[in-house]
Amino acid sequence: MALAETQLYAKVANKHRRKSTSALLESLLDKGFPAHIAQKALVATGQKTIEDAAKWLHSHCNDPSLDDPIPQEYALYLCPTGPLLHRLQEFWKESKRQCGKNRAHEVFPHVTLCDFFTCEDQKVELLYDTLKRVGDSFSQCFPPSISLTLHASPSYLGFFIDDIHANVLKDFALAFSSEASALADCHVKPCLKQFHLTLAHKFYPHHQKTLEQLAKCINPGEPCQWVAALYSRDMRFVHYQRLRALFQYKPQNIDELMINAGDFIYVDPTRQSDVSEGWVVGTSHRTGCRGFLPENYTEKAHESDTWVKHREYVFVTASRSSTQAERESNVKLNGETHNPSTSRSGTNVLSTQNAPLRRAVLVMRHGERVDQVFGKSWLQQCLTADGKYYRADLNLPSALPKRKDSMKQFEYDPPLSCCGIFQSRLAGEALLDQEVMVSYVYSSPALRCVQTAQHVLQGLKLNQKVKIRVEPGLFEWTKWEASKAIPNFMTVAELAEAAYNVDTSYRGNFPLSSLVPSESYEDYLSRSSAVMKQIITACPGKGVILIVGHGSSLASFTWPLVGLPSRDSSDFAQMVRKIPSLGMCFCEELKEQNKWQMVNPPVKTLTHGANAAFNWRNTVMED
């Protein structure tokens, strides 16, 4: 058992427990559940309904920690609702799109009144009573509106609450913490520093100006009803990463974790070093069970996604009164509004959908290559006795393009698999659906990259309009070449003869002869930065510059463009291993600011599972 968990057990093991007489608890006790487990289920579901608690108990029937005495942690937040919340959510969405995720995105918009504190399960109802009593006592003096002033620094952006209103909030937080500490026998610490509503935190300094411009679109005087809300979280997983399952996964082995689409998984980043590549070991928020699961079945989730909302107190003032139904329709745990009066097609004041077309760069890794599936000796599996190629599996290409040198060169310059071709065309079709206008296409000289560019253009219906510029400088870090030599790529003339839509008049910035085997990491980054600058200079027009390269390309080409520092070579290698086929990075130019920013790609990547080779005789007819 970890030291931190041992301390938690010791802290709560000898606490005196009194029997609660709530109707919800009595109903669960009548069903035969032990009192401490029934109380845990009620707390884990916010003490809302018997059905929620019973469903939680059923899901956690195999949870090894079900009898653990560790309580939940609670926090009291002041949360905006109504039009102001809607504007804050627009900022959240657009700031993430333009500048990437920062710490503020982990939690919904709020003002912290009391930091997280622990409370025993059977005493949580006393917190509810305290919130109601203290809220009633402050309802008459609570301000009709709260004055917010924008404040910015190189690592923080948010609204500060003016002193006259902040003093009321401090008194409210003090009153709640004092009464809750006394009644529920827990240590509640009020937040008495400068009250603030964070918009962005721990972002890259070069994003500050963009974030400030977006924040100035928010009118802090928008109508708002403030709600004091009590949330809880599982204190065992405070420092864990949170993942959301995208698909269902059924375990193939006893040590694997069953997950459903939408499940949240807690992952301890310090315990992943011995896990096989592509897998993580985590604990299910839904079931409490622990096991291995495929990482590509998940995406990163926000910290507050696993929090539970318990009770809230709505400060109803004369100028901001609304019905309970309106309040409920405007408040949700994850900060999203669900107001039926708000149309999905309404104008977003922060949206850039209708902004003038900008120049952008889409860096894409090639599709699935044959040696990824069939190994380095794939070509030997496909040659007849007289040295002719034949298709040994449906995922192998039906034919190989003609080249003047030996067919053996395909071992060092492998083509796409049929699935790789499908992936590439599908990506192009998705880009077409999103109305992405590709004006220029550059490709690494590797055959798999040229083929990927060709089929992406087919999906975009641009294969007759835009030609592929084969740029040797886009080849991957040569240190990773297994042969320790630069492959003999097909020439541009050979590619054209094989019906690839290449630009035969283009002359690369880096000739093939300039590629050095086993180049240093610094030399590779220098080459990538130089070729990126030359491509940007050569493509002054608006629209998207598509660059098809390798897994390493997504970082080495975008970092210098947006001004990010390079990583250590070992960290770089670890990152590249996680980039899938057709992984993408997207950068937009902010010409008025003379800089580039990384934003979400216009389409998502394709996720798929493995499909093993099948021999009916050895399987169906096996004795």
VOVEXRO-782165 format. One record per residue: x, y, z of N, C-alpha, C in turn; residue in one letter. Coordinates in pm, whole numbers, plus 50000, padded with zeros to 5 digits. Atoms other than C-alpha are relative to their C-alpha. Layout:
N
XYZXYZXYZA ...
END
This chain:
623
500844988050000500005000050000500885012550000M 499214987850009501365034549907499955007750132A 499924992549876502435057450193498835009650015L 501114990349992499815083750106498694993250036A 501245007249970497035057750114500004995250144E 499895004549861498315044050447499645011350095T 500304988549915498135078850596498515003349998Q 501434997450011494595083250467499214990150085L 500685010249921493505050350624500135003150149Y 499764997349859495095059650955499195012050048A 500704987649965493385093550949498534997650030K 501455001749990489865079450921499584987350072V 500385013249949490005044551070499305000650135A 500534999549864489195054951429498975011050022N 501014989449987486645082251355498704994250054K 501305004249950483385079651544498945001949892H 501024999450104480475072151312498624999350064R 501365000249948476885080751392499064995349890R 500955005450098473905065051219499125011049946K 500874990250063472125087050970498594994449988S 501395004450007468355085650958499325005149874T 500614994750123467865099950605499174989249933S 500905009350068465095084350400500734992049893A 499255007150103467525075650121500814988650061L 499205010249936469795056850359499124988750051L 500905010349949466875038550522499534990749888E 500455008250113465715026650180501084990149958S 498905009050036469145012150101500234989550108L 499855009749891469374995950444498924989349993L 501105009750015465984979750383500284990049890D 499645009150110467464964550066501124990550039K 498995009249951470124947450276501435004749988G 498634995050013473144969550207500535004350136F 499414995249874475544975850499500005015350004P 500164985549985475325011250635501175007749938A 498864992250049478875022250548500094999549847H 499985000950146478555009750189498865008049939I 501144992150048475125025350146500315014850005A 499634985849988476465058750271501025003849892Q 499024997250104479405056450030499315001649865K 500724999150128477025050549738499225013049990A 500774987550002474855080249835500925012049976L 499064988950016477845103449863500565000249857V 499415000850134479295091149532499055004549892A 501004995750099476055100249354499335013150038T 500544987049962475385133249530498724999350081G 501215001949919472575119049749498765005349929Q 501144995050078470025124749477498824990350002K 501115009650004467925093249426500484986250042T 499705013849967467755057249542500494992749875I 499645006850124468005046349179501475002349965E 498604996850029471335064449130500944992250092D 499155006949903472795049549448500024984949974A 500075014450026471575014249366500794996349874A 499245002450123473035016649015501505000650027K 498574998849964476375027949161500464987550074W 499645012049925476374998449403500114987849908L 499955011150095475634974149122501275000649915H 498804998450083478474988448908501274997050079S 498795001549916480914986649201500004986950079H 500085012549925480084951149308501364992950010C 498675006249996483674940549225501105010050037N 499034989749963485344972449351500774995650124D 499235004749883488194961449581500085010350113P 499914989549898488024994749768498645003450061S 501364996749956484304992949850499915001850151L 500044999049853484984988350223500995010150055D 499024990349952487695014850239499315011550073D 500614989049924486965041950500500375013949951P 499534987050046488515069950293498825008449952I 501134991550040486025099050260500285007649870P 499864991350116485435122449969500565013650045Q 499614986049976486895157549941498935009149941E 501054990750042484525187149908500565014049981Y 499644986050021484835222749780498745007949975A 501144991150023482475252249770500405010449897L 499724990850109482425272349448498815009449979Y 501034990750046480535303149336500034999549847L 500035002650144479445295748979499045009449929C 500914991450078477955319348716499034991449918P 500965006450089474865309748519499445010649906T 500654990650091472865325548238500935005449892G 499244994450112474275348447965501505001250025P 498574998849972477615354348142500684986449987L 499435013450014478255316848165500134996349853L 499975003150144477415313647796501215006649934H 498854992850056480055340047709501324993750047R 498805006449948482635323147933500274986749929L 499855012750071482005289747763500505002349858Q 499504996750134482545305847424501495003050005E 498574997249984485865319147549500784987150023F 499365012949971486785284447686500244992549869W 499935007750125486065268447349500985006349901K 499174993450100487795294447131501465001050045E 498624999449951490855298147354500684986549986S 499435013450017491355260647342500294997349853K 499805002350143490975260546964501225007549949R 498934991750052493415288946904501334998050071Q 498765000349923495955284047181500274986750069C 499815012849935495535248347295499525000250145G 500525001749865494585235247637500935006150104K 499224995449885495715252647957499284995650126N 500535005149873495045246248325498565004250027R 501364995349974491845266648328498954990949938A 500975008750066490175241948092499664987650082H 500245011849919490385214948358498715001050082E 501174997949914487495230348557499095010349934V 500984990650052484315249048465500205013950062F 499844986449943484095287148528499475000850143P 500414999449860483965294148901500885009750078H 499234992749900485145314749197500114990950122V 499825009049886486655293749478499675007250130T 500364994549869484995300849814500704992450112L 499325008349901486405271550015500784989249927C 499165010250061489295249049916499504986150038D 500435013749973488885211149913500324995950143F 499865005049863488375195350255499304986450007F 500615013249986487415160450376498825000650097T 501165001249911484105151150537499544985549996C 500465013849993482945117050657498664998449932E 501205002550081480215101250449498715002750077D 501254998949925477605100850728499725014350047Q 500194986249955478085138150798499825009949885K 500104991350116477725151550445498705008150001V 501274992749996474075160750501500095012650085E 499814987949918475255185350764500595011349916L 499494989750091477165203550488498855006149920L 501174995050075473905206150291499205009850086Y 500774991349910472105220750593500735013250023D 499214987849978474935245350652499915009349881T 500074991850120474905257450292498655007149992L 501354994050006471135263350312499865011250103K 500144990049894471285282050645500835012549972R 499124988550024474265303950557499535007649876V 500524993450120472825310950211498815008750031G 501184992249963469535322450362500405012750075D 499614988449919471335345550604500695010849916S 499314990450085473275362250319499185004149877F 500764997650123470525363150057499605014749985S 500444986150007469435398550146501155009649968Q 498864991050023472945413650133500844996149879C 499235004150118474185394749828499785010049888F 500144989350100474895420049549499194995549878P 500775003450120472475421149251500904996149883P 499015003650102475555419749025501385001350063S 498654999849946479255413649091500935006749899I 499094992550087481835437648949501264991849973S 498845007850042484565419848752500965008849920L 498984992250071487835435648633501024990449940T 499075008950069490055418748375501445002750045L 498594999149961493635411548488500794990149916H 499195008750085496425397048273501465000550043A 498565001149977499985384848328500524989349904S 499465009950095502355362248127499544985650023P 500455013749976500905331048293498584999150055S 501355000149943497445341648420499135010449931Y 501004990950055494315357448275498694997150070L 501275002349932491085362548466499375012950047G 500744988749944488535385348628500225000550151F 499924997849856489235399748974498685006250045F 501244994649944486225407249193500335012450083I 499744987449929486115443049320499774998450150D 499965001849855486665447449694498635000550066D 501284998249931483175458849786499154987449993I 500745012650015481655426549652500804988250054H 499155010749948484625404749745499854998650151A 500155000549855484095414050113498754992150039N 501225007749972480555399650102500284985149980V 499685014050028481875367349947500914994250108L 499125004749894484605364950211499224997050127K 500835002349881482055368550490499164987349984D 500805012050027479895341750326500884987450015F 499105011549992482875317850291500414997350145A 499645001549859483925324250652498874993850081L 501155005249926480425317650783499784985249969A 500205014050036480105285250588501094991250062F 498905008349949483555272350689499924998450151S 500085000649854483025280951056498904990450046S 501115008449958479625264151083500204985549955E 499775013650049480565233950868501064993050083A 498945006049919483745228151071499464995450134S 500545003349869481785228451395499004988549995A 501085010050005478795207451287500474986649944L 499625012450069480445181951054501364994850045A 498715004549947483695178651251501044998349890D 498995000450108485895186950951500665013749993C 499244987550008488485213450879499755006549864H 500344992850123487085237650620500775013149998V 499174988250012489455264450500499415009449894K 500544990650099487855295050336501115006249917P 499054993150087489605311850045499855015050025C 500094986049961490365346950170500925009049919L 499154991750085492825358649906499145007449899K 500724992750104491885379749607499054990649926Q 500985008450070488635364649473500125002649850F 499804998750145488935357649102499274988849926H 500565009950091487385339148811501034998049889L 498895002450092490175323348608499494997349858T 500295002450141490015324748227501064991249936L 498905007950055493435310048143501135000050102A 498965001349899496315297348354501074990549948H 498865008150042499795283348281499954997349849K 499985000850146499715290447908501375005049951F 498754995150056502625297947676499945015449991Y 500014985350000503635334847706499645006149865P 500304994050130503355340347331498514999149965H 501465000550021499615332247358499275011050078H 500664990449912498965360347605499175010249922Q 500714989650074497995386547347498724994649938K 501185006150060495595362947168498924997750105T 500965002749894493955352747495499375013050052L 500554987149955493575389047603498985005349902E 500944995250101491895397947275498684992350008Q 501225008049985489445369047320499255003950127L 500644996649872488795378947683499275013449992A 500644986850013487925414647579498654999149930K 501325002150061484975400047385498944996750105C 500945003449893483415390147719499575012850071I 500534988649926481175416647872499744995450144N 500195004749863481555411548251498705004850063P 501274995249949478315430748299498804992349949G 501105008450049476265403648124499134995550118E 500865005249892473215392548326500514986550050P 499465012349941474215365048567499314997350133C 500495004549870472675345348851501104991550061Q 498895007249937475345333349093499474988950089W 500425011949928475095299049252501174995050084V 498995006349915477065285749551499764985049995A 500185014350025477615249049468501064991950072A 499125009049927479135220549668500334988149910L 499525011050084481245195449470500894990850081Y 499095009449935483135164249572500844992849895S 499125007950085485985143649427500624988950083R 499365011349933487695110749511501445003850031D 498694994949961490755120949709501144990349965M 498955009650036492645089049612500625003149864R 499564998150138492945100849251500265014649965F 499824985750022493655137949294501135002849902V 498834997350084497055136149122500094990649880H 500015009050114496065110748857499545007549874Y 500574995350126495395117448490498634993849980Q 501345005250027491845113048368499834998049850R 500275003250139490935096048042498534997049982L 501385003550035487565092447870500034989349893R 500045010950098486825059947685499185004349879A 500714996850124485875065647321499204988249949L 500655012150049484865029647254499924989850112F 500065011149906483884998447439501204990849979Q 498935009850011486694974247516499674988250090Y 500255012249924486074938247621501334992950024K 498685005849966489034922447804500264986849926P 499555012550061490984895347624500784991550100Q 499245006949896492984886347935499485004150136N 500564997949867492234884648306500445013150064I 499494987749939494354915348387499605012549924D 500464988550078492574938248138498695005650056E 501124992749942489874963548222498845001049900L 501204998250082486324963148086499595014750004M 500444986150006485334997747966498875001549899I 501064996150093482265012647799500295014049947N 499834986550055482205043147574499465010250100A 500414989749904482045073847798500554998050139G 499425002449868483705057648099501215009150024D 498824992549961486295077848289500994990650069F 498955008649947489605061548379501045008550071I 498924993449927492095072648645501314992849969Y 498705005850035495725067348542501095007050080V 498864994749925498725071748769501205001049905D 498904998650098501445086348539501334994650050P 498725004949946504195074448774500114984849996T 499995014750000503245037748731499794994249861R 500205004550137503265034648353501294995549932Q 498715002650066506975028448290500154985649955S 499865014150035506654990448279498854994849915D 501165004250078503444989848074500404999549853V 499695001450142503654977947712499565012349923S 500324988450083503645005047447498594998849942E 501375000050052500115014747345498964996350105G 500915003949893498605003547678500235008950122W 499884993449871497945020148012499324991350104V 500695006949891496945006348350499255010750079V 500814989749936494095025148513498874994150083G 501135003749916491145024248752498735006449945T 501264995050056487575027748624499245008150103S 500844991749914485575056148776498624993650018H 501345005949996482385036948696499944987550087R 500055012849929483315003348852500984998850116T 498985001149897486355009549072501024989249975G 499075010850032488154980448905501235005549928C 498724995550055491744982648786500514989849900R 499455009150098493464968048480500605007349882G 499404994550120495144973148146498925003149896F 500914996550109493404990147853500795006649889L 499274993650112494465001947505499865015250004P 500004985449987495445038647515499275006749886E 500654993450113494085045947166498484998550002N 501455000549980490595037447292499525011850086Y 500344989449906490695068747509500465013649949T 499514986450019491155106347504500125006450136E 499834993349872492215130247778498705006850042K 501204993749945489395142348002500415011450093A 499744988949910489105172948225499944995450145H 499955003549858489775172048598498604999450060E 501324999249937486205181748689498984990249941S 500945009450061484615155248464499584989050097D 500325010749905484735130348752499485005350133T 500534994449876483515154249020498494997750009W 501445001949976480065150449176499435013050055V 500694988049949477725179849223498974995650104K 500905003949891475855177749552498815009650014H 501094990449977473805208149652500465013949954R 499694986250039473615244349540499045009550069E 500864989249948472255276649678499995011249897Y 500144989750103470925301249421499685013350068V 500234986849943471205337649521499035007649911F 501044993350077467915352049395499915014450047V 500084985749967468045390049384498885006349919T 501144993450064465415414849278500205002149851A 499734997050140467115422948949500414987949920S 499525011850070468145387448866499164987750034R 500855011449964465165365548962499664991949878S 500405009050108464295335248751499374987750062S 500685011949949462285303448784501004988850022T 499125011349974463785271248915500294992349872Q 499795007450126463295255048574501065006749914A 498994992950079465355282448406501384998050059E 498705001949936468115278648663500564986349970R 499525013650024468305241248619500434998049857E 499645001850141468415244348242501305006949964S 498794992650030471385267748264501224995550078N 498895004249917473575248748512500274985249976V 499585013950016475525216848448501404998750054K 498715002249936478555201348614501165004149913L 498844997350085480865204348316499995014049942N 499974986150043479935240548259499305002649869G 500674997850127477895235447942498565004450027E 501384995849985474595253847910499114991449915T 500995007650074471515235147802498695007750006H 501174991449999469065263447758499274998449869N 500715002450125466355254247503499775012549919P 500224987750075466005290847410501225004149920S 498774996750071469595291547284500154990949880T 499895007950122469845280146923501434996049973S 498675004550037472795259446808500595008549890R 499504992250113473025281746505500185014750034S 499864986249960473185313646708501415005149976G 498694994150027476075337646646500884998950122T 499005001149895479155330746856500935012049989N 499224987650011480885363546940501494997349990V 498585003150007484225345646964500344991349881L 499765009550108483795323546662500805006149887S 499234995550116486205325946372499524993149873T 500515007250116484025305646136499895009049878Q 500224990950112483265336245925501155009949982N 498854991150014486675352245961500634998349862A 499345001350131488695359345644500924987849999P 499205012050015490525328845512501465003050033L 498624998249958493925325645677500894989649934R 499035010050043497055308245565500214990350117R 499855010149896497515275645754500894988849950A 499165011550031499785245345768499434987750068V 500475012749946498515209945813501124989749981L 498935010050005501315185545901499384986550034V 500675012949989500275149245860501024988749991M 499185012050013501955116045924499394991249891R 500485009150104501705090245644499064989350056H 500885010849960499195061745653500764987350037G 499415012749958499795025945761500904994349890E 499045005650096502895011145590500024984850015R 500135014649999503154974445500500874993450106V 499145006649902506084966645731499515001850143D 500644998949869504034979246028499154987750029Q 500925011149984501684950045968500704986549981V 499425012950039503824922845810501484998750036F 498625000949956507254930845956501005003949892G 498954995550091510574939845796500204990549882K 499825009850108510584907945588498764998449914S 501275000950073507244915545425500214996649853W 499805002050144508704915645073500324985449969L 499665014050022510114880445109498764991149999Q 501235007749996506594868245184499215001249869Q 500814996750117505384882444851500734997349868C 499245002750122507964869444602499894985449961L 500035013650052507574838944382501434994949985T 498685006050015510464815344312500855007349897A 499254992750103511384835644003500105014950029D 499794986249959511364868444197498905009749965G 501114991150034507974882044089499125002650123K 500844996149886505684900544331498604994249985Y 501435003949998502304885844428499415004350134Y 500714994949881499704896544683499734988450096R 500135011049904500064873344984498915002450104A 501054996649903497394891245192499235011749943D 500844989450057494484914445110500445013950044L 499544986849956496164942445306501315003949934N 498824996550079499184941345077499565006149868L 500414993950128499114962744759499894989449891P 500205009750108497874944644450501194999749905S 498804999250084500994956244264500925010750057A 499024990149959504164975944329500365008849881L 499624991350112505155006244119501354995749941P 498755003750067507925001043866501125009750037K 498834991849975511375013543951501204993649931R 498885004850080514665010443764500974991550080K 499065008049921516734997244051499294987550055D 500515012749950516154964944243498715001550080S 501235000349921512754956244386500314999250149M 499605001349859514644949344709500005013550071K 499974986749939514764987144764498685003350072Q 501274997749930511094985444870500074995850147F 499845003749860512294969145193500395012250084E 499554988149928513895002445287499115012249972Y 500934989250035511235024245123498634993749975D 501225008050017508005004745188498805008449957P 501224992950039504645014145034498944999350110P 501155001049910501315018845210499354986349987L 500885011650008499184989145296498675004749938S 501314996250053495674988245150499205007950105C 500654992349894494395000245488500585014250006C 499384986750002496895029045466499445008549888G 500614992750113495475038545127498605004550038I 501364996649957491955037445271500025011450102F 499884989449899493015058545572500235013649933Q 499624987550064494525084845344498835006049923S 501134994950076491525087545115498885004850093R 501024996149903489175088845415500335013450064L 499594987149943491205117345565499735011349901A 500284989850101490935136445238498515003049989G 501454997950007487165131145226499515007850122E 500394992649880486865143545585500405014749990A 499584986150021488865174745498499085007049901L 500944994250096486555180345202498685003450068L 501244997449927483525177445430500105012650085D 499784988149916485055204645651500375012349918Q 499734989050093485625226645344501405005750019E 498604995749987489375227745401500575002049860V 499474996750132490985245045102501514998149999M 498575002750012494375229345031500535006549873V 499444992750114496455251844806501344994449956S 498685005450030499895235044825500164986650072Y 499725013049938501075199544897501484996949989V 498605004149995504585189445004500064986150062Y 499865013549949505715153845067501464996450019S 498705006449985508715135845204500234991049877S 499745008650116510455115444929499664985350024P 500375013949971509465082945107498734996449924A 501155004250081507025063344890498705000550078L 501215000249919504535059445174499425014050017R 500464986249985504355097445209499405005349869C 500534995850130503895103944837498644993449975V 501275006950018501145077644828498925006050090Q 500984993849909499455093145132499515013349942T 500384987250059499505127644969499094997949879A 500795002950120498135112644645498564996750037Q 501355004549966495145096044816499245010450083H 500684988849932494415125745044499445009649895V 500474991150107494185147244731498824993949925L 501155006450064491855121544574498755001750084Q 501144997949911489605123544879499515014449998G 500344985850009489695161644848499485004049862L 500374997250140488885158944475500895010949939K 499034990250050492025179444405501144993449924L 498875007050060494185152744242500305004749858N 499744994450132493805169843903500365014850004Q 499814985549990494315205244038501285003850075K 498844996849917497135204244296501034988949985V 498945009850016500465187144235500834998750128K 499205003049880502705171244500501455004249976I 498604996050006506065187944559500814990850091R 499195009449923508535161144668501225007350054V 498954992449933510865177244921500864990650086E 499135008949922513825155945042500245004750143P 499764994749866514275179145342498934996250100G 501085004049911510995165745483500174985750052L 499805013749954512415130845538500265000050151F 499915000949855512445118645897501455000250050E 498695000149936515365118646141500754987549953W 499315011350064517905096945959500624990350100T 499465008949898519215082446286499104987950020K 500965010849978516055061246295499944990149884W 499995009450112516785044045963500744987250040E 499435012749955517385007346042501234996049920A 498895004150086519765002945746501245008650021S 498914990649976521975031545872500485006849871K 499694993350127521905045245517498725006749950A 501164993350058519615068645326499394990649895I 500615009050099517095047445127500145005549858P 500064996050141517175047744749498545002349963N 501394996850030513895065844689499754999449850F 500394998850140511995064444363500215014449955M 499794986550052512905094044144498665006549966T 501234992850037510345120944059499494994949865V 500415005250131510335107743700499324986550015A 500615013249977509585072443822498645001450065E 501304997849934506805085244046498975004849899L 500924994850103505265104243753499594988749905A 500305011350088505495073043531499044990250067E 500905008849926503695053643805498665006750030A 501294992949990500785078843781499815007450131A 500124991449884501565097844100500065014549954Y 500204986350047500555134144065501065009450058N 498894992149946503985149044140500355011449905V 499574988250077505315182844028501424997549951D 498685003450055508195173443797500915012249983T 499194987950015509325209743773500555005150133S 499584995249869509815214044149501414995250033Y 498665003249955513375214944279500085002050151R 500024999649854513745206944646500995009850060G 499104991249927515315230544898501224992450052N 498935008649952517395201445028500144988449902F 499825011550090518755177844761500234987250078P 499835012949932518865140844846501434998250048L 498595001649964522635142844856500355007050132S 499724992749876522395166345157499564992250124S 500435008149886520735139745376501164991450047L 498845007049942523365125445610499504988550086V 500415011349914522975090545763500325002750146P 499794999049854522615089646143500325014250044S 499774986149962522435127646172499675002250147E 500264996949859522435142946519498605005950014S 501334994449971519205154146685499975014849968Y 499954985650025520305190446663499995002949850E 499974998150146521045186946290498624997549939D 501345003050053517635171346229499045011650028Y 500884988749967515825199546412500365012249917L 499564988750082517905225446225499514998549857S 500495002650136517045209145891498495002349991R 501454998650000513345207645980499585014650005S 500334985849987513265244146085500285007549870S 499624993050124515055255445769499034996949887A 500895003650110512845236045528498605005750023V 501314994349970509735248445708499965014849962M 499944985850035510805284645668499965002049849K 499964998750146511505279345299498644996849936Q 501335003350052508115263245240499035011550025I 500884988849967506315291645418500275011849907I 499624988950090508225317045209499524997549858T 500375003350138507425298644886498494999349978A 501465001250011503665297244961499335011950068C 500544988049935502515332945032498485001049995P 501444998950017498925327544921499214994250117G 500875005249894495975320345151499614985649970K 500365013950013494755285145210500914991350082G 499275009649917496215253745363501184994249923V 498825006950051499735240845301500024986250065I 499995013749948499555202945341501414994349990L 498685006349996502815186545448499834985750048I 500105014049962502895148545449501404994950032V 498695004449956505805135345648499924987750088G 499865011649913506555111845935499535003550141H 500434997249864505685108446303500785011450063G 499164989449944508605130946393499665013749943S 500274987350068507375157646151499025008850077S 501064992349935504395167846365500565009950102L 499374990949904506685183246626501105008249937A 498814993150049509865191846437499665011249901S 500384989550095507995212846176499125010850065F 500914990249939505435229846404500655007950112T 499364992849888507625238746704500675012949955W 499384987350039509785264146518499005009949940P 500974991150063506745277846336499255008250104L 500764992849896504845286946657500895005150112V 499074994549901507975295246855500154992050126G 499845008449882508025265647093501434994750007L 498645005749987511355253147234499974985149972P 499925014450026512535218347135500144992450131S 499895008649882512385189347380501324992449998R 498895009149993515125166247497499774988649901D 500145010250103515815139047238499264987650049S 500705011949946514575110947467498515002950014S 501414996249992511305129647536499385000749862D 500464999050138510995136147164499684986149946F 500225013650047511325098947087498774993850064A 501185005349932508715089747348498735005949941Q 501174993550057506295115047201499684994449862M 500215004650138506795103046842499384986149999V 500565013649994505965067046942498485000050017R 501444999449973502475078547039499205005849884K 500704993850112501645094746704499534989349903I 500525010850084499345072146497500105003449852P 500104997550144499015068346122498995011249976S 500834988450034497505100245975499795009550118L 500054990049895498145119046299500275013949941G 499914986650060497845156646233500285010750104M 499894987549926498915190446368499645011549905C 500534989250083497375222946243500425013450056F 499554986649959498855258146258499365010649912C 500584988750073497155290646158500885012350013E 499224987749997498855323146069499155011650051E 500604987449955497955354846259500845011249938L 499144991050077499315378545999500115013750066K 499964986749938498345410046187500945000350121E 499095000849885500455397846481501364994249961Q 498745005450052503215383346262500434987550076N 499655012649932503055349146425499014989149958K 500845011650027501555314346399499544994150133W 500505006649880499435295146649499514985949965Q 500485013650021498645258246686498584998850052M 501405001749964494935249646692499594985649970V 500475013650027492815218246671499954997349850N 500125003450141493065200146336498535000049957P 501394999450046489935203046119499284986750005P 500635013249990489315165446139500744991750104V 499375009049904489995137946391500644988349927K 499345011550062492225108146325499114987750008T 500745012550007490975073346248500554990250102L 499615010049902491045048246533499464986449956T 500485013350038490865011146455500784989450075H 499375010949929491744977546604500784990949908G 499195009550077494074949746496499124988849947A 500705011450061492904921446272501064989749963N 498935009850018495084890146291499794991849873A 500095009050115495874867245997499164987950038A 500955010749971493344838945967500194988549901F 499935012050081493724803345841498884990750044N 501185007749960490434784545839500364985650036W 499665014049976492134750545829500564998050141R 499385001249869494154756846144499085004250113N 500914995049896491224772846326498684992250003T 501335006450004487854758946215500114984850002V 499875014550012489094723946136500944993950103M 499055004849901491474721246428499344989950093E 500535010249909490954690046640499995005250143D 
END
